[in-house]
Structures are given as structure tokens and as C-alpha cells.
Amino acid sequence: MNKLNPTVQHLNMRAKELFSTKAYGGEILEMTIGLICVEEEYQKLGFLTVRKPRFQKTRKETKSSLGGGVIVREKYLTWDVNLNLGYVLEAENQSQILDYVIDTVLTNLSHLNKYRKFDKEIFMKDLSTLKVSKG
């Protein structure tokens, strides 16, 4: 899946830069979105299935497997988004994949509705600014 890796790394870098200075109401302080992109037959076998959103409300410290530091999570939301492998493989360039990933994430945010103090609309607007095409 080499075609997707540089795009995800680029998006991750840009998203960290953008969202590190943003606040959306304090109910969610940090989030991670897992991107799943595998052949449909492997998904049917249970490889990398889309997990439902998980929220870590209270402070939790875990030891990092990369270097021995401590990772602190509080008000942390994580969820997965399934990408269409065929679309990714047929995309003409990185910009097309990047916009597809962002559009897919934007259409998979309904679970944020339960966090009433989280400003979903502004988050969506900010996320949209990461798109290459502004349409």
C-alpha cells in the first residue's frame, strides 16, 4: 500500500500543525482517526475491521513502546474510517487521495454529535482546509 503511505504521512503532519493550536470546546482534547484500507476479502475475514469510536474520559498514563516514555491520555477520542482500496489504487496523484481521505473522514463524524460541548461544525471547517481542491 505504498501509494497511501506518503499521503497519510503528509496529512498527519499538516493535521498536527493545524490542530495543535485549536480548541473545540474542551470536551475532547485529543483525537486519533485510524485509516483502514485493505482488500474487501481481507475485511470479510476480520483483518483490520472498523472499530466503533472509543473515548478515554479520565486521565490515563501508559508506557510508550517506542523509547520508554509515558503517554498521557485524557478526553481522548479514537475511531476508524474505512477507505475504498480500489479508489486509492486508481487515484492519479497524491492530491486526489488526500482529498478523498478528508472527504471520507468528514462523512464519518456522526458519532461526534453526542459530545454537545464539542464544536463539530468548526472542526469540520478546519478539517476541510486541509483539502487540496477547495470544492
C-alpha positions in Angstrom: 0.0 0.0 0.0 2.9 2.3 -0.7 0.7 4.7 -2.7 -1.2 5.6 0.5 1.6 5.9 3.0 3.2 9.2 1.8 -0.3 10.7 1.6 -1.1 9.7 5.2 2.2 10.9 6.5 1.7 14.2 4.7 -1.8 14.6 6.1 -0.7 13.6 9.6 2.0 16.3 9.5 -0.4 19.0 8.3 -3.2 18.0 10.7 -0.9 18.0 13.7 0.3 21.5 12.7 -3.2 22.8 12.2 -5.0 21.2 15.2 -2.2 21.8 17.8 -3.4 25.3 18.2 -7.1 24.6 18.1 -9.7 24.0 20.8 -13.3 22.9 20.1 -14.9 23.3 23.5 -12.8 21.3 25.9 -14.9 18.1 25.9 -12.5 16.3 23.5 -8.8 17.4 23.9 -7.2 14.9 21.5 -8.3 12.5 18.8 -6.9 9.9 16.5 -8.5 8.7 13.3 -7.4 5.3 12.1 -7.4 4.8 8.4 -8.2 1.3 7.2 -7.5 0.4 3.5 -7.5 -3.3 2.7 -8.9 -5.6 0.1 -12.6 -6.4 0.8 -11.9 -10.1 1.1 -9.5 -9.5 3.9 -12.0 -7.3 5.7 -14.6 -10.1 5.4 -12.0 -12.4 7.1 -11.8 -9.9 10.0 -8.4 -8.3 9.3 -8.4 -4.6 10.3 -12.1 -4.2 10.9 -13.5 -0.8 11.6 -13.9 -0.4 15.3 -16.5 1.8 16.9 -15.4 5.1 18.5 -13.7 4.9 21.9 -13.5 7.8 24.4 -11.0 7.9 27.2 -12.6 10.5 29.6 -10.4 10.2 32.6 -6.6 10.7 32.8 -4.7 7.5 31.8 -0.9 7.0 31.6 0.7 4.2 29.6 4.2 3.4 28.9 5.3 4.0 25.3 6.6 1.1 23.4 8.8 3.5 21.4 11.5 4.7 23.7 10.1 4.1 27.1 8.4 7.4 27.8 4.9 7.9 29.2 1.9 8.7 27.1 -0.8 10.6 28.9 -4.4 10.5 27.5 -7.4 12.4 28.8 -10.5 13.3 27.0 -9.1 11.3 24.1 -11.3 10.0 21.2 -10.3 7.5 18.6 -12.1 5.9 15.8 -11.6 4.2 12.4 -12.6 5.1 8.9 -12.7 2.6 6.1 -11.2 3.7 2.8 -12.0 2.2 -0.6 -8.8 0.4 -1.8 -9.9 0.5 -5.4 -10.3 4.3 -5.4 -6.9 4.7 -3.7 -5.1 2.5 -6.2 -6.8 4.2 -9.2 -6.1 7.7 -8.0 -4.0 9.7 -10.4 -2.0 11.6 -7.7 -1.4 12.3 -4.1 -3.7 15.3 -4.0 -6.7 13.2 -5.2 -6.0 10.6 -2.4 -5.6 13.4 0.2 -8.9 14.9 -0.7 -10.6 11.5 -0.7 -9.3 10.7 2.7 -10.5 14.0 4.1 -13.9 13.7 2.4 -14.3 10.2 3.9 -13.5 11.4 7.4 -15.9 14.3 7.0 -18.7 11.9 6.1 -17.9 9.7 9.2 -18.4 12.2 12.0 -21.9 11.4 13.2 -20.6 9.9 16.5 -19.3 13.4 17.4 -22.9 14.5 17.9 -23.1 13.0 21.3 -20.4 15.4 22.5 -22.5 18.5 22.9 -19.8 20.8 24.0 -17.5 19.8 21.1 -17.8 22.3 18.2 -18.2 19.9 15.4 -19.0 22.5 12.7 -15.8 24.4 13.3 -13.8 21.2 13.5 -15.3 20.1 10.1 -14.5 23.6 8.6 -10.9 23.3 9.9 -10.5 19.8 8.6 -11.8 20.9 5.2 -9.0 23.4 4.9 -6.5 20.5 4.6 -8.1 19.6 1.3 -6.0 20.3 -1.9 -9.1 21.1 -4.0 -11.3 23.7 -2.4 -14.6 22.4 -4.0 
